[in-house]
Amino acid sequence: MRFDVARSTIQGNAKASVRGTGDEENPRFPFYLIPCLRVTNKFFLKKMNTFKKVTLFCASIVLCFGFCGCSNDDDENSTSKEKKLVKITQTTNKSRNETTSFDYDEQGYLLTIIGEYTYNSYHGSYKYSYKWSDNYTSVKEYSKGKACYEYSFVDGLARSGNWLDQYEIIAMGFIYDNKSRLSSYDCGYDYSADISWENNCISEVTSFGKIVYSGNTCKGYNPYIVYNASSTPFYELAIAQPRLFGLHTNQLPKEIKGQAANGGDHNIDISYELDKDGYLIKLTATHHSSDFWDDGKIETYEYTWQ
């Protein structure tokens, strides 16, 4: 099973997750724990935040410029016409690589996530399966045949859920603003945050940092931002279907300003490429940090849409 760490290297942004995983070849670096094990060493989680893809590894956030050119993406694209994210390939200059594939049903709801990753000589894989209710008002996430996560939806938005650690059932709760955008969530332990919006841009996420937007947008949505605005245990489903969590945003940042685990500065410069239809197909995040774990790290994400 995989121990997902280091979704964010910004101090205080808890991004470690404990996931039961199916079809796994080798333990995911650095450790492997039994399904849904309780995480207690918060200092260790902070330091090991380096090893997880940003999101697929980090999404947000920031002080958004009022003139960032934000548009209402829900009006711009309907769910039926919008392409689906089917693959993310992440590479780093820190010997960490990962490929994640998404499969959907005919209605566009997520069915499976399959991933493969390497870190130095480590190699592993994982698979999650999703079983939806007949009216799509709830879904269970399975790993190795065991349901570890469950979400309930009202009016197309995740409102509650639960997940299992080794000892107890942990409740999840999601709160939205009057525009159906996620404003806060609490998934137990350190997996909670408040989210602020300005001009349809995510302007700040608790303990992450500030984002300076480029003023440009992409077609569909920006998976990198979704990843960093979400948290364990729901970020994978949110990346594939951000509308279910009120995180469907198409803004393109150029810089993230945050704080490293050692209390110093941690800034991320971002560049990106769009395809001919305007979808985000490549994003590069270059880290400048007072923490040697992260300083000089370059993450590249390639996105495939269909």
N, C-alpha and C positions, 0 to 999 in steps of 0.2 A: 504494500500500500504506500501511498505517497505522503510525505510530510512537506507541504508547500510552504516555503518560507520566503521572505524577502520580496514580497510584492511591492513594498515601498521601502526605500532607504531613508525616508524622512522620519525624523524622530517622532515617536508617539503614534504613528499610523500603523495600527496592528493589522498585519496582512498575512500572518501565518495561518495555515489551516491544517486540520487533521482530516484526511479523507480516506475512506476505505476504497480501494481501487481493484478493479477486476482485470484479468489477463495481464498481470504485471510481471515483467521479466526479471527485474532487479530492483532493489530498494532505491528510491529517489534520494539523491544526495541532499542532506548529509546523513539523515537517519530514517529508519522505518519503524513505525509504531503500529500497534494493533488497531483495528478499525475504531474510529471515533474516540481516540484516546484523549484525555484531558491534557491541555498544555498549561504548564504552570510557571516555567522559567521565563519571565518576561524579558530579562536582560539578554538571555540567549536568543530570543526571538528577534530583538532589535538588531543584534549583531549579524544574525544570519539572514536578515532581510536582503542582504546583498545577492543571495543566490537565486532568488525567484524572479522570473521574468517580470518586468514591470508590467509589470503588468502585463507578458501576456502577457506581465509583470507587471504597473502603477497605476486611476483616472481622476484628479484634481484638486483644492483647488484654488482659488484665487480671486484676486481682485480683478474684475473684468472691466475693461475700458468701456465707457458708455457708448463709444462709437465703434464697437468691435464688429459692427455689421451683422449682427445676429438676425436670423430670420426664423420664422415659425416653420420648423421642419415637418410638423405634423400636417400642416396645410400643403406643404410642398410635395410630400410623398405619402401615398397611402400604403398600408401594410401589404396589400395584395400586389402592388406594382413594384415595390422596392425589392432590390436584389437581396439575397440572403448571404451572410458571411459563412463560407464553407471551409475556410482554411486560414490558419495563422502560422507563419514560420518566423521564429525568433532566433537570431544569432547575436552573439556578443564577442567582444575581444577578451573575455575572461573565461574562455573554454566552456561556455554554457550555450547549448543549442536545444531548441524544442520545436516540434511541429504538432499542431492541434487541428483536428478535423471535426466538422460539425455536420450532422445529418438531420433532415427535417421530414415531417409527414406532409401529406398533400395540402394540409391547411396552413403549413408554414410553422408548425410547432416543433420544437427541438425533440429529437428522438435519442440520439447518441452523441457522445463526445469521445473521441479516441485520440490519445496523445502518445508521442514518443519523445524521449529526451536523452541527452548525453551531458555529462559533466566530467571532463578529463576522461578517465577510463570507465566511468560509470555509464551504464545504459539501462533504460527502463521504459516501460509503457504502462498505460492505464486506460480504463474504459468506464464511462458512466452511461447508464440507460435511464430514460425518462418515460414514465407511464402516466398518461393524462386521463382524467375523468372524461366521461362522454361529452359533457358540455364545457370542457376546458376550464372548469372553475377550481381545479386542484391538480397537483402533479406530485409524484413521488420520484425521487432520484435513487437509483439502485447501483450498488457496487458488489460484484461477486454474488448476485442474487439477493442481496440484503438491502432493504430500504433504510437508508440512513438520513435522508432529508425529505421534508414534505412542506409544500407551500399551498396556501389557499388564496384565491383571487376573487375580488369583488369589483364589478365594473371594469374588468380588464387590468386591474392592478393588484400586485401582491400585497395582502394586508396582514397576514400572519403565517406562522409556520412553526416547525420544530425540527430539531436534529438531535442525534444521540451521541453522547460521549460514553465513556466506559461505565459511568455510574448513574447517569440520570438523563432525563429528557430536557433539552434546553429550548425555551420558547424564543420565537423571533417575532418582532413587530416592526411595521413600516408605516410612516406617516407622510402624507403628501400635502402640498399647498393647494390653493384654489385653482391652479392650472394643471393639476394632476402630475406635478413634478415632485420627485422624492425630496423631502426636507429633513428627514431623520430616520434612523433605523437603530435597532438594538437587537443583536443576535447573541447576546450573552458574552461573558468574559470581556475582552477588550474589543470585541467586534461591534462597535457602535460609533456613530458619527452624526453630526448635524451638517446639513448641506444648504448653502445660500445660493440664490440665483439673482442675476442682474441682466436685464435685457435678453432673457432666454439663454443666457450663458451661466454655467456653473461658476460662481465667483469665489466660493471657498468651501472646503471640506475640513472638518475638525482635524487639527494636528497634521495636516499635509503641507500646506504652503500656499503661495499665491501664483496665479497663472497670468501671464501676459499674453493676450490673444493677438493673432496676426491680422485679424479683420477679415479673414477668408473663411469660407465654409466648404464642406464637401457634400456630395450627394449621399443620401442615406444617413449614416451616423459615424462617429469617431470611436472605434473600439478602445483605443488607448485611454480616452477620457472616461469612458464607461468603467473600464477596469479600475482606474484609480479612485473613482467616486464610490465604488462598491467595496465590499469586503467579504471575507469568509462569513458564512458559508455559501453566499448566493452569487458570487461574482461570475462564475462560469455561465450560469443560466442568463444572467444579466447581459453578458457580452454577446450572447447569441440572440437574445430577445429583450433589448433595453426598454421597450415600451411597457413591458410587464412590470417594470420597476421605476417608471417615470424618469428614465435616464437617457431618453432618445435625444441626443444633442449632436449637431453637425459642425460645431465650431472647431477651428484649428489653432491651437496655441503655438507660440513661438518660444516661450520660456516659462519654466516653473521655478519659483524661488521658495526654498524651504530651509529646514534646519536638519543637520546631520545628527546621527545618534550621539556624537560627542559634544553636541551643543553648538558647533560652528555652522558655517554656511554650507548649504548643499543646493546648487543651482543646476538646472537641466536645460540645455539648449535643444530645441526641436526643429527638425526640418521634415518635409514631406513631399510626396509625389501623388498626383491624381491620374486616373486613366481618362480616356477620351469622353467618358460619360460623367466624369466628375467624382467618381468613387475613390476613396483613399486606398492606395495600393502599397504605399511604402512610407514608413515613419522611422526616423533616426533620432535617438535620444542620447545626447552626449553629456556626461555627468562631470561637474566640477565641484569637488567636495573637500571639506577639511578632514574627512575620515578617509584614511588610506584604503579602506575596503572598497570604496566606491569611486574615488578620484580617478578620472581618466577612463572610466567605463563607457563603452559605446554599445548601445543596444539598437538593433535594427529589426523592425517588424515588417513583414510582407503579408498583405491581406488579399485573399482571393474571394471574389463575389460571383454569385450565379443567380 
